[in-house]
Amino acid sequence: MLTIASLKKGQRAIMMEFSVDTVPLKLLDMGCLPGNEVALVQTAPFQDPLYLNINGSHLAIRKETAAQIEIELID
């Protein structure tokens, strides 16, 4: 199972279904929704948090939250 936490810098993916209980509502309001494109822009020095581009918006999320969101890589 691939998750956002497993992305490498520059990789792009499509977010798949995930449990609303595991993802904060604030992230849902900011566009972190199934079907949206996500790309890893960079990581902090200790690999947490992750800096993401989600449909043109830049967000920083914790690695533990990113590990709850399944993805499908874009070739």
Secondary structure, DSSP 8 states (H G I E B T S, - for coil): --BGGG--TT-EEEE----TTTS-HHHHHTT--TT-EEEEEEE-TTS-SEEEEETTEEEEE-HHHHTTSBEEE--
